Amino acid sequence: KPLFERSHEHLQELEQIEIRKMIIDRMVHLLCVGHVIPVIQYMRYCLDHETADKSLIRHFAAEVMEVTTSPYSAEFYSRISTDSKEPRHHCTSQKYKRVRLNIPVY
């Protein structure tokens, strides 16, 4: 299993959630450096297969919206909601320096 989905039974529930939030923060960084499609697909998989708590999915969505700027393309919204063409958008935040994400369309 991927680290995000593993159970850490020796930790309390809140500690496990904090670890998963840190992993999400790393995934958002990967998104910002160009790995948009794998990250979005994985989080979509977690949502569809209920392998992650919904609060963690909301945390991911909030972090993505914090580091990206509008206008968001129709493709970006489609990728978040379904498996369609890849988005092209900007990544900005005080956490990350401004990065333009050029995502290939398959």
Buried (B, 14 or more C-beta within 10 A) or exposed (E): EEEBBEEEEEEEEEEBBEBBBEBBEEBBBEBBEBBBBEBBEBBBBBBEEEBBBEEBBEBBBEBBEBBBEEEBBEBBEBBBEEEBBBBBBBBBBEEBEEBEBEBEEE
